[in-house]
Amino acid sequence: MDKMDKERHLIHELLDGELSPEERRDLLDRVNSDPLLKREFDDLRSVVDMVETGERLAVPPAFTSQVMRRLPAPRVSFRKRVSSFFFGARVLRWNLATALVTLCLVVIATGALLQMQKKGNVVSYQSSVEKSSRTVIISFQAPQAKAVAVAGDFNQWSIEKGLMEKKSDGVWTLEVPLEPGTYHYMFVVDGEVWVSDPSAELFRDDGFGNKNSVLRVSL
Amino acid sequence: MRLNAPRTCLLILITVGLLMVSQVSMAETGGKEFDEIKISVEQSSLSLEKKTSLLKRSSDAISAGVPSADIAVIVKRGLARGMDGRGIEDFIGIAVKSKEQNLPVRPVLDRIQQGLSKGVPPEQISGSARRLGEKLATADKIVDGLEKSGVKVDKRSDKENGTRAVARALEKTIPEDMITKMGMKVAQKRGSFTTFSASINTITTFVEMGMPLEHASKLINKAMDKGYSEKEMIGMERDMSYMMREGWMMDDAMKSMETMMNKGFAGNMHKGMGTGPGLGSGAGMGGSPSMPAAPGGGMHHGGPGMGRH
């Protein structure tokens, strides 16, 4: 390191306030006596003054990414671009508005999905009955009947869905899978005569002047 | 590639949009059931105008949230009975009205389907279903009021069951204020809609059996004071039904029930009252061991082969 470098180093230390009063006095004497050193000192002091008095600008957010984006893009193959699209790491920047919009969309999507599920259940009503149901065997004695069906709120009062099978002793039977609950039903003999179950424990008015039999299925 | 917020939102929006479009499409078509409706309507002898109108009504009902399977049953059954398209549309309209009022639609659908299956004249079905819809609307208000008064909702279906029970009671002309008083009693005892529905169903069954309203009310209030459970209320219905079938006079049956309640028996009187030989000679399998089963039909629970004939 030559003499000028040494002096410049000392000037830096002086401006940084790192010299002792004695060293400071000696250096200032030398600066005042050497025009070259004086010029160097004045230049550096004006730079320090500028830095100390100048306005401090805040670094904009995502400064690095903005700088990187302005750099010329390297040539990348199509395959690499596709691969980067699917597997490349991403930085997702959030603000409160974006978060709120996303939350709203998630709520709407969840609601829509639940609604779809609800409608789906209605459509698959028949199969859902079979999932967690217990079997109820319905029987009706009518040896002379040509056909017997059981119609109730468990089969939408359908005669076709409730056709019973005749056993050798003249008893008609049908196995029905039912969830726990209360059901109303009647027997239909030969497709036209509606009769209540004489062995039912309870009966309820059907709203048309007849009595439906009541069946309770418990767990 | 950098994923920014607007692009993320756009992607989510597209996804949600697609979901909603598929949902609307599902609701509008009603899937398999709507195809069945279309086939039935197209094969019917209705005029083109009536066919179009009925299909539109069905589609609108499904879009409103009435289950497509139920609409299919009503349309097919109505057409099979040779009904005019307008009559069927009227039925669908009653169900849609209940749905739009956010009332339980199942009882209305059940009433219509039942009437159609049983061969009840269309005007009678329509009148009965419409009255039921009106009772359900009144019942819904009563039940809402009771919930605010403190009747507990244990399960999601509790309120709907309560509404159904109240509508049934109103159909039997049980006064609104009597129902509300019973509900308030349940609320005071910190009871739930399960207890309330059981009480209302039991009083309605008693009235259906021919018991004077004031006597039915007295018995149910007594049961409520004693803190009877849903099961015990159902037992009371069974007991009364049993006594009626045995040929008891209503006065005697009421006195007997009151006496048994005073003695502390709750809803299992028939177990000690039966005089029959057991299961009887018919095919009936219902009832408790001491109850004679009437010849005819019967039901039993359990797996295949469990029943005795």
HADDOCK unambig.tbl for C-alpha pairs under 7 A between the chains (distance, minus, plus):
assign (segid A and resid 85 and name CA) (segid B and resid 1 and name CA) 6.24 0.50 0.50
assign (segid A and resid 90 and name CA) (segid B and resid 2 and name CA) 5.62 0.50 0.50
assign (segid A and resid 90 and name CA) (segid B and resid 3 and name CA) 6.30 0.50 0.50
assign (segid A and resid 91 and name CA) (segid B and resid 2 and name CA) 6.35 0.50 0.50
assign (segid A and resid 91 and name CA) (segid B and resid 3 and name CA) 6.70 0.50 0.50
assign (segid A and resid 92 and name CA) (segid B and resid 3 and name CA) 5.95 0.50 0.50
assign (segid A and resid 92 and name CA) (segid B and resid 4 and name CA) 5.99 0.50 0.50
assign (segid A and resid 93 and name CA) (segid B and resid 4 and name CA) 6.51 0.50 0.50
assign (segid A and resid 93 and name CA) (segid B and resid 5 and name CA) 6.63 0.50 0.50
assign (segid A and resid 94 and name CA) (segid B and resid 5 and name CA) 6.71 0.50 0.50
assign (segid A and resid 98 and name CA) (segid B and resid 5 and name CA) 6.43 0.50 0.50
assign (segid A and resid 102 and name CA) (segid B and resid 9 and name CA) 6.68 0.50 0.50
assign (segid A and resid 109 and name CA) (segid B and resid 16 and name CA) 5.64 0.50 0.50
assign (segid A and resid 112 and name CA) (segid B and resid 20 and name CA) 6.54 0.50 0.50
assign (segid A and resid 116 and name CA) (segid B and resid 23 and name CA) 6.05 0.50 0.50
assign (segid A and resid 122 and name CA) (segid B and resid 67 and name CA) 5.98 0.50 0.50
assign (segid A and resid 123 and name CA) (segid B and resid 69 and name CA) 6.56 0.50 0.50
assign (segid A and resid 134 and name CA) (segid B and resid 302 and name CA) 6.63 0.50 0.50
assign (segid A and resid 135 and name CA) (segid B and resid 301 and name CA) 6.35 0.50 0.50
assign (segid A and resid 135 and name CA) (segid B and resid 302 and name CA) 5.54 0.50 0.50
assign (segid A and resid 135 and name CA) (segid B and resid 303 and name CA) 5.70 0.50 0.50
assign (segid A and resid 136 and name CA) (segid B and resid 299 and name CA) 6.98 0.50 0.50
assign (segid A and resid 136 and name CA) (segid B and resid 300 and name CA) 5.90 0.50 0.50
assign (segid A and resid 136 and name CA) (segid B and resid 301 and name CA) 4.49 0.50 0.50
assign (segid A and resid 136 and name CA) (segid B and resid 302 and name CA) 5.91 0.50 0.50
assign (segid A and resid 137 and name CA) (segid B and resid 299 and name CA) 5.84 0.50 0.50
assign (segid A and resid 137 and name CA) (segid B and resid 300 and name CA) 5.58 0.50 0.50
assign (segid A and resid 137 and name CA) (segid B and resid 301 and name CA) 6.20 0.50 0.50
assign (segid A and resid 138 and name CA) (segid B and resid 298 and name CA) 6.13 0.50 0.50
assign (segid A and resid 138 and name CA) (segid B and resid 299 and name CA) 4.51 0.50 0.50
assign (segid A and resid 138 and name CA) (segid B and resid 300 and name CA) 6.64 0.50 0.50
assign (segid A and resid 139 and name CA) (segid B and resid 297 and name CA) 5.46 0.50 0.50
assign (segid A and resid 139 and name CA) (segid B and resid 298 and name CA) 5.18 0.50 0.50
assign (segid A and resid 139 and name CA) (segid B and resid 299 and name CA) 5.89 0.50 0.50
assign (segid A and resid 140 and name CA) (segid B and resid 283 and name CA) 6.37 0.50 0.50
assign (segid A and resid 140 and name CA) (segid B and resid 296 and name CA) 5.59 0.50 0.50
assign (segid A and resid 140 and name CA) (segid B and resid 297 and name CA) 3.63 0.50 0.50
assign (segid A and resid 140 and name CA) (segid B and resid 298 and name CA) 5.97 0.50 0.50
assign (segid A and resid 141 and name CA) (segid B and resid 283 and name CA) 5.60 0.50 0.50
assign (segid A and resid 141 and name CA) (segid B and resid 296 and name CA) 4.84 0.50 0.50
assign (segid A and resid 141 and name CA) (segid B and resid 297 and name CA) 5.58 0.50 0.50
assign (segid A and resid 153 and name CA) (segid B and resid 110 and name CA) 6.52 0.50 0.50
assign (segid A and resid 156 and name CA) (segid B and resid 110 and name CA) 6.89 0.50 0.50
assign (segid A and resid 156 and name CA) (segid B and resid 113 and name CA) 6.45 0.50 0.50
assign (segid A and resid 157 and name CA) (segid B and resid 113 and name CA) 6.43 0.50 0.50
assign (segid A and resid 157 and name CA) (segid B and resid 114 and name CA) 5.53 0.50 0.50
assign (segid A and resid 157 and name CA) (segid B and resid 117 and name CA) 6.24 0.50 0.50
assign (segid A and resid 158 and name CA) (segid B and resid 117 and name CA) 6.86 0.50 0.50
assign (segid A and resid 171 and name CA) (segid B and resid 283 and name CA) 6.95 0.50 0.50
assign (segid A and resid 197 and name CA) (segid B and resid 297 and name CA) 5.30 0.50 0.50
assign (segid A and resid 197 and name CA) (segid B and resid 298 and name CA) 6.46 0.50 0.50
assign (segid A and resid 198 and name CA) (segid B and resid 294 and name CA) 5.85 0.50 0.50
assign (segid A and resid 198 and name CA) (segid B and resid 295 and name CA) 6.97 0.50 0.50
assign (segid A and resid 198 and name CA) (segid B and resid 296 and name CA) 5.95 0.50 0.50
assign (segid A and resid 198 and name CA) (segid B and resid 297 and name CA) 5.99 0.50 0.50
assign (segid A and resid 199 and name CA) (segid B and resid 284 and name CA) 5.39 0.50 0.50
assign (segid A and resid 199 and name CA) (segid B and resid 286 and name CA) 5.69 0.50 0.50
assign (segid A and resid 199 and name CA) (segid B and resid 293 and name CA) 5.65 0.50 0.50
assign (segid A and resid 199 and name CA) (segid B and resid 294 and name CA) 5.27 0.50 0.50
assign (segid A and resid 199 and name CA) (segid B and resid 296 and name CA) 6.98 0.50 0.50
assign (segid A and resid 199 and name CA) (segid B and resid 297 and name CA) 5.92 0.50 0.50
assign (segid A and resid 199 and name CA) (segid B and resid 298 and name CA) 5.32 0.50 0.50
assign (segid A and resid 200 and name CA) (segid B and resid 286 and name CA) 6.21 0.50 0.50
assign (segid A and resid 200 and name CA) (segid B and resid 298 and name CA) 6.62 0.50 0.50
assign (segid A and resid 201 and name CA) (segid B and resid 238 and name CA) 5.95 0.50 0.50
assign (segid A and resid 201 and name CA) (segid B and resid 241 and name CA) 6.87 0.50 0.50
assign (segid A and resid 201 and name CA) (segid B and resid 286 and name CA) 6.93 0.50 0.50
assign (segid A and resid 201 and name CA) (segid B and resid 287 and name CA) 6.36 0.50 0.50
assign (segid A and resid 202 and name CA) (segid B and resid 238 and name CA) 6.24 0.50 0.50
assign (segid A and resid 202 and name CA) (segid B and resid 241 and name CA) 6.21 0.50 0.50
assign (segid A and resid 204 and name CA) (segid B and resid 205 and name CA) 6.99 0.50 0.50
assign (segid A and resid 207 and name CA) (segid B and resid 128 and name CA) 6.57 0.50 0.50
